[in-house]
Amino acid sequence: MVFSVMAGVVIFGYAAWSLVRYVRKTRQGKCAACSLNKTCLSGCSDAAEHRTL
């Protein structure tokens, strides 16, 4: 019984954490949420503006 409760807490806790992380990254936008945003050479409009300046 205790194991079932603990497993449920772990599973739902991870699901909630993943959902919160996803929402935070989507609020930042495509390029800001990317892990390569500092060195990215793709065609992001924000990144392209900073390179031309």
BATI-34456 format. One record per atom (N, C-alpha, C): residue number from 1; residue in one letter; atom name; x, y, z. Coordinates in steps of 0.2 Angstrom, whole numbers, plus 5000, padded with zeros to 4 digits. Layout:
<site><pos>NUM</pos><code>A</code><site>CA</site><east>X</east><north>Y</north><up>Z</up></site>
...
***
This chain:
<site><pos>1</pos><code>M</code><site>N</site><east>5004</east><north>4994</north><up>5000</up></site>
<site><pos>1</pos><code>M</code><site>CA</site><east>5000</east><north>5000</north><up>5000</up></site>
<site><pos>1</pos><code>M</code><site>C</site><east>5004</east><north>5006</north><up>5000</up></site>
<site><pos>2</pos><code>V</code><site>N</site><east>5009</east><north>5006</north><up>5004</up></site>
<site><pos>2</pos><code>V</code><site>CA</site><east>5014</east><north>5012</north><up>5005</up></site>
<site><pos>2</pos><code>V</code><site>C</site><east>5018</east><north>5013</north><up>4998</up></site>
<site><pos>3</pos><code>F</code><site>N</site><east>5020</east><north>5008</north><up>4996</up></site>
<site><pos>3</pos><code>F</code><site>CA</site><east>5024</east><north>5008</north><up>4989</up></site>
<site><pos>3</pos><code>F</code><site>C</site><east>5019</east><north>5011</north><up>4984</up></site>
<site><pos>4</pos><code>S</code><site>N</site><east>5013</east><north>5009</north><up>4983</up></site>
<site><pos>4</pos><code>S</code><site>CA</site><east>5009</east><north>5011</north><up>4978</up></site>
<site><pos>4</pos><code>S</code><site>C</site><east>5007</east><north>5019</north><up>4979</up></site>
<site><pos>5</pos><code>V</code><site>N</site><east>5007</east><north>5021</north><up>4985</up></site>
<site><pos>5</pos><code>V</code><site>CA</site><east>5006</east><north>5028</north><up>4986</up></site>
<site><pos>5</pos><code>V</code><site>C</site><east>5012</east><north>5032</north><up>4984</up></site>
<site><pos>6</pos><code>M</code><site>N</site><east>5018</east><north>5029</north><up>4986</up></site>
<site><pos>6</pos><code>M</code><site>CA</site><east>5024</east><north>5033</north><up>4984</up></site>
<site><pos>6</pos><code>M</code><site>C</site><east>5025</east><north>5033</north><up>4977</up></site>
<site><pos>7</pos><code>A</code><site>N</site><east>5024</east><north>5027</north><up>4973</up></site>
<site><pos>7</pos><code>A</code><site>CA</site><east>5025</east><north>5027</north><up>4966</up></site>
<site><pos>7</pos><code>A</code><site>C</site><east>5020</east><north>5032</north><up>4963</up></site>
<site><pos>8</pos><code>G</code><site>N</site><east>5014</east><north>5033</north><up>4965</up></site>
<site><pos>8</pos><code>G</code><site>CA</site><east>5009</east><north>5037</north><up>4963</up></site>
<site><pos>8</pos><code>G</code><site>C</site><east>5012</east><north>5045</north><up>4963</up></site>
<site><pos>9</pos><code>V</code><site>N</site><east>5014</east><north>5046</north><up>4969</up></site>
<site><pos>9</pos><code>V</code><site>CA</site><east>5017</east><north>5053</north><up>4971</up></site>
<site><pos>9</pos><code>V</code><site>C</site><east>5023</east><north>5054</north><up>4966</up></site>
<site><pos>10</pos><code>V</code><site>N</site><east>5027</east><north>5050</north><up>4965</up></site>
<site><pos>10</pos><code>V</code><site>CA</site><east>5033</east><north>5051</north><up>4961</up></site>
<site><pos>10</pos><code>V</code><site>C</site><east>5031</east><north>5052</north><up>4953</up></site>
<site><pos>11</pos><code>I</code><site>N</site><east>5026</east><north>5048</north><up>4951</up></site>
<site><pos>11</pos><code>I</code><site>CA</site><east>5024</east><north>5048</north><up>4944</up></site>
<site><pos>11</pos><code>I</code><site>C</site><east>5020</east><north>5055</north><up>4943</up></site>
<site><pos>12</pos><code>F</code><site>N</site><east>5015</east><north>5057</north><up>4947</up></site>
<site><pos>12</pos><code>F</code><site>CA</site><east>5012</east><north>5063</north><up>4946</up></site>
<site><pos>12</pos><code>F</code><site>C</site><east>5016</east><north>5069</north><up>4948</up></site>
<site><pos>13</pos><code>G</code><site>N</site><east>5021</east><north>5068</north><up>4952</up></site>
<site><pos>13</pos><code>G</code><site>CA</site><east>5026</east><north>5074</north><up>4953</up></site>
<site><pos>13</pos><code>G</code><site>C</site><east>5030</east><north>5075</north><up>4947</up></site>
<site><pos>14</pos><code>Y</code><site>N</site><east>5032</east><north>5070</north><up>4944</up></site>
<site><pos>14</pos><code>Y</code><site>CA</site><east>5036</east><north>5071</north><up>4938</up></site>
<site><pos>14</pos><code>Y</code><site>C</site><east>5032</east><north>5074</north><up>4932</up></site>
<site><pos>15</pos><code>A</code><site>N</site><east>5026</east><north>5071</north><up>4932</up></site>
<site><pos>15</pos><code>A</code><site>CA</site><east>5022</east><north>5074</north><up>4927</up></site>
<site><pos>15</pos><code>A</code><site>C</site><east>5020</east><north>5081</north><up>4928</up></site>
<site><pos>16</pos><code>A</code><site>N</site><east>5019</east><north>5083</north><up>4934</up></site>
<site><pos>16</pos><code>A</code><site>CA</site><east>5018</east><north>5091</north><up>4935</up></site>
<site><pos>16</pos><code>A</code><site>C</site><east>5024</east><north>5095</north><up>4934</up></site>
<site><pos>17</pos><code>W</code><site>N</site><east>5030</east><north>5092</north><up>4936</up></site>
<site><pos>17</pos><code>W</code><site>CA</site><east>5036</east><north>5096</north><up>4935</up></site>
<site><pos>17</pos><code>W</code><site>C</site><east>5037</east><north>5097</north><up>4927</up></site>
<site><pos>18</pos><code>S</code><site>N</site><east>5036</east><north>5091</north><up>4923</up></site>
<site><pos>18</pos><code>S</code><site>CA</site><east>5037</east><north>5092</north><up>4916</up></site>
<site><pos>18</pos><code>S</code><site>C</site><east>5032</east><north>5097</north><up>4913</up></site>
<site><pos>19</pos><code>L</code><site>N</site><east>5026</east><north>5097</north><up>4915</up></site>
<site><pos>19</pos><code>L</code><site>CA</site><east>5021</east><north>5102</north><up>4913</up></site>
<site><pos>19</pos><code>L</code><site>C</site><east>5023</east><north>5109</north><up>4914</up></site>
<site><pos>20</pos><code>V</code><site>N</site><east>5026</east><north>5110</north><up>4920</up></site>
<site><pos>20</pos><code>V</code><site>CA</site><east>5028</east><north>5117</north><up>4922</up></site>
<site><pos>20</pos><code>V</code><site>C</site><east>5034</east><north>5119</north><up>4918</up></site>
<site><pos>21</pos><code>R</code><site>N</site><east>5039</east><north>5114</north><up>4917</up></site>
<site><pos>21</pos><code>R</code><site>CA</site><east>5045</east><north>5116</north><up>4913</up></site>
<site><pos>21</pos><code>R</code><site>C</site><east>5043</east><north>5117</north><up>4906</up></site>
<site><pos>22</pos><code>Y</code><site>N</site><east>5038</east><north>5114</north><up>4903</up></site>
<site><pos>22</pos><code>Y</code><site>CA</site><east>5036</east><north>5115</north><up>4896</up></site>
<site><pos>22</pos><code>Y</code><site>C</site><east>5033</east><north>5122</north><up>4896</up></site>
<site><pos>23</pos><code>V</code><site>N</site><east>5028</east><north>5123</north><up>4900</up></site>
<site><pos>23</pos><code>V</code><site>CA</site><east>5025</east><north>5130</north><up>4900</up></site>
<site><pos>23</pos><code>V</code><site>C</site><east>5030</east><north>5136</north><up>4901</up></site>
<site><pos>24</pos><code>R</code><site>N</site><east>5035</east><north>5135</north><up>4905</up></site>
<site><pos>24</pos><code>R</code><site>CA</site><east>5040</east><north>5140</north><up>4906</up></site>
<site><pos>24</pos><code>R</code><site>C</site><east>5044</east><north>5141</north><up>4899</up></site>
<site><pos>25</pos><code>K</code><site>N</site><east>5045</east><north>5136</north><up>4896</up></site>
<site><pos>25</pos><code>K</code><site>CA</site><east>5049</east><north>5136</north><up>4890</up></site>
<site><pos>25</pos><code>K</code><site>C</site><east>5045</east><north>5139</north><up>4884</up></site>
<site><pos>26</pos><code>T</code><site>N</site><east>5039</east><north>5137</north><up>4884</up></site>
<site><pos>26</pos><code>T</code><site>CA</site><east>5035</east><north>5140</north><up>4878</up></site>
<site><pos>26</pos><code>T</code><site>C</site><east>5033</east><north>5147</north><up>4879</up></site>
<site><pos>27</pos><code>R</code><site>N</site><east>5033</east><north>5150</north><up>4885</up></site>
<site><pos>27</pos><code>R</code><site>CA</site><east>5032</east><north>5157</north><up>4886</up></site>
<site><pos>27</pos><code>R</code><site>C</site><east>5038</east><north>5161</north><up>4884</up></site>
<site><pos>28</pos><code>Q</code><site>N</site><east>5044</east><north>5158</north><up>4884</up></site>
<site><pos>28</pos><code>Q</code><site>CA</site><east>5050</east><north>5161</north><up>4882</up></site>
<site><pos>28</pos><code>Q</code><site>C</site><east>5051</east><north>5162</north><up>4875</up></site>
<site><pos>29</pos><code>G</code><site>N</site><east>5048</east><north>5158</north><up>4871</up></site>
<site><pos>29</pos><code>G</code><site>CA</site><east>5048</east><north>5158</north><up>4864</up></site>
<site><pos>29</pos><code>G</code><site>C</site><east>5053</east><north>5153</north><up>4861</up></site>
<site><pos>30</pos><code>K</code><site>N</site><east>5053</east><north>5153</north><up>4855</up></site>
<site><pos>30</pos><code>K</code><site>CA</site><east>5057</east><north>5147</north><up>4851</up></site>
<site><pos>30</pos><code>K</code><site>C</site><east>5064</east><north>5148</north><up>4853</up></site>
<site><pos>31</pos><code>C</code><site>N</site><east>5067</east><north>5153</north><up>4851</up></site>
<site><pos>31</pos><code>C</code><site>CA</site><east>5074</east><north>5154</north><up>4852</up></site>
<site><pos>31</pos><code>C</code><site>C</site><east>5077</east><north>5155</north><up>4859</up></site>
<site><pos>32</pos><code>A</code><site>N</site><east>5073</east><north>5158</north><up>4863</up></site>
<site><pos>32</pos><code>A</code><site>CA</site><east>5075</east><north>5159</north><up>4870</up></site>
<site><pos>32</pos><code>A</code><site>C</site><east>5075</east><north>5153</north><up>4874</up></site>
<site><pos>33</pos><code>A</code><site>N</site><east>5071</east><north>5148</north><up>4872</up></site>
<site><pos>33</pos><code>A</code><site>CA</site><east>5070</east><north>5142</north><up>4876</up></site>
<site><pos>33</pos><code>A</code><site>C</site><east>5075</east><north>5137</north><up>4874</up></site>
<site><pos>34</pos><code>C</code><site>N</site><east>5078</east><north>5138</north><up>4868</up></site>
<site><pos>34</pos><code>C</code><site>CA</site><east>5083</east><north>5133</north><up>4865</up></site>
<site><pos>34</pos><code>C</code><site>C</site><east>5090</east><north>5133</north><up>4869</up></site>
<site><pos>35</pos><code>S</code><site>N</site><east>5092</east><north>5127</north><up>4870</up></site>
<site><pos>35</pos><code>S</code><site>CA</site><east>5099</east><north>5127</north><up>4874</up></site>
<site><pos>35</pos><code>S</code><site>C</site><east>5105</east><north>5130</north><up>4871</up></site>
<site><pos>36</pos><code>L</code><site>N</site><east>5104</east><north>5131</north><up>4864</up></site>
<site><pos>36</pos><code>L</code><site>CA</site><east>5109</east><north>5133</north><up>4860</up></site>
<site><pos>36</pos><code>L</code><site>C</site><east>5108</east><north>5141</north><up>4858</up></site>
<site><pos>37</pos><code>N</code><site>N</site><east>5104</east><north>5144</north><up>4862</up></site>
<site><pos>37</pos><code>N</code><site>CA</site><east>5102</east><north>5151</north><up>4860</up></site>
<site><pos>37</pos><code>N</code><site>C</site><east>5108</east><north>5156</north><up>4860</up></site>
<site><pos>38</pos><code>K</code><site>N</site><east>5113</east><north>5155</north><up>4863</up></site>
<site><pos>38</pos><code>K</code><site>CA</site><east>5119</east><north>5159</north><up>4863</up></site>
<site><pos>38</pos><code>K</code><site>C</site><east>5123</east><north>5158</north><up>4857</up></site>
<site><pos>39</pos><code>T</code><site>N</site><east>5124</east><north>5152</north><up>4854</up></site>
<site><pos>39</pos><code>T</code><site>CA</site><east>5128</east><north>5151</north><up>4849</up></site>
<site><pos>39</pos><code>T</code><site>C</site><east>5124</east><north>5149</north><up>4842</up></site>
<site><pos>40</pos><code>C</code><site>N</site><east>5118</east><north>5149</north><up>4842</up></site>
<site><pos>40</pos><code>C</code><site>CA</site><east>5114</east><north>5147</north><up>4837</up></site>
<site><pos>40</pos><code>C</code><site>C</site><east>5115</east><north>5151</north><up>4831</up></site>
<site><pos>41</pos><code>L</code><site>N</site><east>5116</east><north>5147</north><up>4825</up></site>
<site><pos>41</pos><code>L</code><site>CA</site><east>5116</east><north>5151</north><up>4819</up></site>
<site><pos>41</pos><code>L</code><site>C</site><east>5110</east><north>5150</north><up>4814</up></site>
<site><pos>42</pos><code>S</code><site>N</site><east>5105</east><north>5148</north><up>4817</up></site>
<site><pos>42</pos><code>S</code><site>CA</site><east>5099</east><north>5146</north><up>4813</up></site>
<site><pos>42</pos><code>S</code><site>C</site><east>5096</east><north>5153</north><up>4811</up></site>
<site><pos>43</pos><code>G</code><site>N</site><east>5090</east><north>5153</north><up>4808</up></site>
<site><pos>43</pos><code>G</code><site>CA</site><east>5087</east><north>5159</north><up>4805</up></site>
<site><pos>43</pos><code>G</code><site>C</site><east>5082</east><north>5162</north><up>4810</up></site>
<site><pos>44</pos><code>C</code><site>N</site><east>5083</east><north>5162</north><up>4816</up></site>
<site><pos>44</pos><code>C</code><site>CA</site><east>5078</east><north>5165</north><up>4821</up></site>
<site><pos>44</pos><code>C</code><site>C</site><east>5079</east><north>5172</north><up>4820</up></site>
<site><pos>45</pos><code>S</code><site>N</site><east>5073</east><north>5176</north><up>4820</up></site>
<site><pos>45</pos><code>S</code><site>CA</site><east>5073</east><north>5183</north><up>4819</up></site>
<site><pos>45</pos><code>S</code><site>C</site><east>5077</east><north>5187</north><up>4824</up></site>
<site><pos>46</pos><code>D</code><site>N</site><east>5076</east><north>5185</north><up>4831</up></site>
<site><pos>46</pos><code>D</code><site>CA</site><east>5080</east><north>5188</north><up>4836</up></site>
<site><pos>46</pos><code>D</code><site>C</site><east>5087</east><north>5187</north><up>4835</up></site>
<site><pos>47</pos><code>A</code><site>N</site><east>5089</east><north>5181</north><up>4834</up></site>
<site><pos>47</pos><code>A</code><site>CA</site><east>5096</east><north>5180</north><up>4834</up></site>
<site><pos>47</pos><code>A</code><site>C</site><east>5099</east><north>5183</north><up>4827</up></site>
<site><pos>48</pos><code>A</code><site>N</site><east>5096</east><north>5183</north><up>4822</up></site>
<site><pos>48</pos><code>A</code><site>CA</site><east>5098</east><north>5186</north><up>4816</up></site>
<site><pos>48</pos><code>A</code><site>C</site><east>5099</east><north>5194</north><up>4817</up></site>
<site><pos>49</pos><code>E</code><site>N</site><east>5095</east><north>5197</north><up>4821</up></site>
<site><pos>49</pos><code>E</code><site>CA</site><east>5095</east><north>5204</north><up>4822</up></site>
<site><pos>49</pos><code>E</code><site>C</site><east>5101</east><north>5206</north><up>4826</up></site>
<site><pos>50</pos><code>H</code><site>N</site><east>5103</east><north>5201</north><up>4831</up></site>
<site><pos>50</pos><code>H</code><site>CA</site><east>5109</east><north>5203</north><up>4835</up></site>
<site><pos>50</pos><code>H</code><site>C</site><east>5115</east><north>5202</north><up>4831</up></site>
<site><pos>51</pos><code>R</code><site>N</site><east>5115</east><north>5197</north><up>4827</up></site>
<site><pos>51</pos><code>R</code><site>CA</site><east>5121</east><north>5196</north><up>4823</up></site>
<site><pos>51</pos><code>R</code><site>C</site><east>5123</east><north>5201</north><up>4818</up></site>
<site><pos>52</pos><code>T</code><site>N</site><east>5118</east><north>5205</north><up>4815</up></site>
<site><pos>52</pos><code>T</code><site>CA</site><east>5119</east><north>5210</north><up>4811</up></site>
<site><pos>52</pos><code>T</code><site>C</site><east>5121</east><north>5216</north><up>4814</up></site>
<site><pos>53</pos><code>L</code><site>N</site><east>5120</east><north>5217</north><up>4820</up></site>
<site><pos>53</pos><code>L</code><site>CA</site><east>5121</east><north>5223</north><up>4824</up></site>
<site><pos>53</pos><code>L</code><site>C</site><east>5128</east><north>5224</north><up>4826</up></site>
***
